[in-house]
Amino acid sequence: MRLLHSSSLELKDFADSVPPRYAILSHLWGPDEATIEDFRGSRNISDLVSQGHHKIKNCCMQAQRDGIQWVWIDSCCIDGSIRDELSDTINSMYKWLENSHVCYAYLSTVSGAAGRIMPTFERCKWFHRKWTLQELVAPPSVVFFAEDWSRIGTRGGLSTVISKITGIQSAVLTGLKKPKQCHVSERMAWALNRKATAVEDEAYSIMGLFDIQMEIRYGEGSRAFRRLQDLISQTHYSSDLETSRTVMRLLVTKSVPLEIRSFAGGDSPEYAILSHTWGPTEEEISFSDVCQGNAESKVRAYLKVRKCCELAASHGFDYIWIDTCCIDKTSSAELQEAICSMFRWYKSARICYVYLEDFLTSSETPNLWQCKWFTRGWTLQELIAPTFVEFYDRNWVDIGTKASLCEHIADVTGIDSAVLRGSDPTERTVAERMSWAASRSTTRVEDAAYCLMGLFNVFMPMLYGEGSRAFTRLQEEIMRQSEDYTIFAWTASFMSGNRRGLLAHSPTEFRGGKSVCSRRCSNEQDPESPPTPTSRGLLLDLPLQREYPGASVGEVLAWVGSSNSSESSQDSMVCIWLKEIQPRPQTFARVSPSKLELLPPTEEVRFRNHRIYVLPYGTQSEEDTYDMDRTRSGMILVQSSSASRAQPTRAMGIPFSITLAEEHYQDLAWNPTSGELLYSNAVKNCVLAALVLKQGQSECTLHIGLRDDLPWCSIDDLDIRANSTHHAMEASKSIQDLIESCQLLKQTDRASKILADGSKVTATLRAGCSTSVNPTIFKLDLRWDQAEVSKSKHRVVYAPNNYTKEGAAVFLSGYIDESLYTWQESLCASLAHLPITILNPHRPDWDSSWHEDVSFSPFAEQATWELAQMEQADVIAICFGVKTQAPITLMELGLWAGSGKCVVACPEGYPKRGNVQIVCQKYGIQILENAAELSDAVIRKLTELGKL
């Protein structure tokens, strides 16, 4: 073990000896980390000034304050160029963390400012990296520090917050429970939502959590995690999951009140088991209800449990298992174990009683197959796993057995009768087994995957809250266990879009999977290796046909299975459509997911094996690199000002005309009666239409478009002298300009603009309720607020009057000549409707000759009060006369050009060169042409500053 001295910053090796007391630094690596070479030899430590070196120095200073002489820091205490040393270090890291005195967790993204610590702490990336997991749970003590090395708190003191962020029990964080005392599945769940830079680190970073040592082989990819799973399985699963760690709780059938006994591993006696559909959770009897003697208070549920116990006792069983009360659901670890063991428990039960609460044999029209039990996800394994199954109605009247009702059950559920009679379900294809669950539902989205784990003989951590991601993980686990390409033989609804990933979203997409069997191909078509998940997608060996009649450019057929349809004596080839979306590495996505292509066996000779990448998930469609082009269709509803739609050319009472971008996107339609703008098959970023709005003498253009599939809007001025034909041409030209310049990428779903007359136009796009006809609806709200001059707080302060700032202020600066009065009057008139104060407008009755004599006392006074007013102003508007450049105006420009306050105008005819041009170029100030442009620039700058 190599340690760094906290005072001298010298490295020392402690080989085959017990190291002294040391601290460890946990941190996220940046681009300028210190290396071991920086601390070797005679290099001057004071020369090390990068961010990484400052981090190490601060860590060492903290260690000195804590009386610790040695520190271990991964970036500079490991020689990564020596392979054996890197391997030994990774295998020893957990032990070193356990043996450390303290771990300093430096959180570079957490602000040390008051009021900012906890919000940034809870969002810190440190909690979402793979390597930091063992650095959090292994050390005896962890102290957290913010970016400025201010102390945040300890792991124990912050245990409640950290537990919420990471899902790790507070008992582990406070030290009351060792990490290795937690169940294997629970420890694995801690790492689930954490990320690592290298694929191999997904495994290497958590070896210590499971007491695993294994060879480090960077370059092996996801094979590292499979090796880790195998080693965990050998070390833990055979002893932990299957025997000593799995506790089975059973109800004593003859006990009154209810009594539960626990049995470890394979020591459980013969037992019966109940299968039923739950009522409201709070009405069912729980484990705690039995333990606390409160079971009888839940009358309906208690009657069900008591009758079931009596039935089992009458059949000679001393024990029965009932899911509602034989699992302590307050323990996530026990719940995980129970669900992972459930298929085995049902299979091991001597008999299973199915209680159909919504069926009554004595009713006039009994229909057994309409019972809810046949439509629920969890009851699928409860039907298949037990050898003997008996069905009972609401009054516990015997209906029949799985064997006696076999053919009827097969017709209703789609499960082959041979499986119902005891044939091994794992011998059936993935697609067929999935089809059994296609018409079943679960209360929680995640349970659609969790209830199928036993049927596919796979194990995975349960994470309620992950949504449909659970079904994706299930398919990934199935691919690790079985090389069955029928897992790709699913069909989606038309509404799901034209492009997808290779994996299904839910079991419902396998409705047609019953007739799909494994492909029977010649030796030439056999895959060289099984599907392998990589960061680029699934790496597959698939037989492809590239030139199929009717295929689009880049589309290919992939052979994934065979169809054993009874209509044909020969099996058909089941194929899916793929499309190449990236040439190198060759990457595909699934297209036309709503259909499977069935080909005659004679087509096999046209297929050739190819090793390709295929995107597994549809989520990557949102990345620019893989534009999955889902059908972008929807409607934008232009809101009326009242319930009446009598004026279809008015939006919120505002007249408008509309120009569609039909020359670029054909699938656009405007319904003037309903005010609906319909679009379909639009591209990812586009302009859809332009609305020319008119109110009084003011007009503006509102552009509407899509950005990353979401709508945006933008408001621009129009020349009020233009006629309607000009408007349409300008709108169309604006659309073309926006498309070519990509300016639309800067827009959002909110836009507002103050027009020249002081009125303000505001546009808002809001998500509306979807319908079965149109799932994507947005509503456009328009508002036009007129300027209210009479209520304005506008003031004009003439020089050299004293001024105390109140609200927004604009300072006018310019040389006194004939042009000055013109632009000053125009600017004052343009701003008069706004709640601002105008400073320093020159009076027309002033004699400009006093400026000629610098000894004239008002000049000195002018310089003093002008500087004071310019200091208080929010915007400084400077206009240079036609003939000359006044020294005092140039001085004011030079003083304030770098402040970001200035807007500058040079009237037409005035040469834009010399000192004015030099100063403006230096500070990036645009020289405007006239007073009208200056007025717009002033309003825009005040708006940007939030003053209007």
GIJO-V316303 format. One record per helix or strand of 3 or more residues. SS is the DSSP state (A for helix, B for strand). FROM is the first residue (numbers start at 1). TO is the last residue. Records with the same first field share a line. If there is no record, write none. Layout:
SS: FROM-TO, FROM-TO
This chain:
B: 2-5, 11-13, 22-26, 70-73, 102-106, 142-145, 151-154, 247-252, 260-264, 272-276, 319-321, 351-355, 389-392, 398-401, 532-534, 537-545, 555-563, 572-582, 587-591, 597-599, 608-614, 634-638, 654-660, 668-671, 676-679, 686-695, 698-707, 710-717, 750-754, 760-767, 777-785, 795-798, 808-814, 836-841, 875-880, 902-906
A: 36-39, 45-47, 51-65, 74-77, 83-99, 117-122, 125-128, 131-137, 159-166, 170-173, 179-181, 184-190, 201-204, 207-210, 223-237, 240-244, 265-267, 281-283, 287-291, 295-297, 299-314, 332-348, 368-370, 372-375, 379-384, 406-413, 417-420, 425-427, 430-437, 447-450, 453-456, 469-481, 485-488, 494-496, 507-510, 513-515, 523-525, 601-606, 618-622, 724-741, 743-746, 789-791, 818-831, 848-851, 857-872, 887-899, 914-923, 931-944
